[in-house]
Amino acid sequence: MNNKYDDIINLPHHISTKHSQMSLEARAAQFAPFAALTGYDDEVKETARLTNERIELDEESKSILDNKIQMILEQLSSRPTVSFTYFIPDAKKDGGRYETITGIIKRIDDYKKVIVLENKEEIPINEIIDINKGQ
């Protein structure tokens, strides 16, 4: 039986003298999955990430918070420890998250409308939804 490739089938494998042999990792990279839509996976994850809606306080709740802030102002010299629950808007999409932080109040900045804690954390007064006196 005479085959078409009998003249080359048993020849030794050619090794180039000009080009170095490709590593197995580089050869495998040729067949790695190709992401045609760069950033698509990140966008899907971002869309799936949940955020909370901002709670709008009624006038009574705002009044209670104002009274608590006034009480804190009166006790500022005794360096009270207070817990604040406040809203942090999300930078990328509507909504955000609520965080509770406890600390010793350093001062209340009326110009910037923030409460400054001793650890230099600033809490926007307009975003606070709850205040509790600490231990």
Secondary structure, 3 states (H helix, E strand, C coil): CCCCCCCCCCCCCCCCCCCCCCCHHHHHHCCCCCCCCCCHHHHHHHHHCCCECCCCCCHHHHHHHHHHHHHHHHCHHHCCEEEEEEEEECCCCCCEEEEEEEEEEEEEECCCCEEEECCCCEEEHHHEEEEEECC
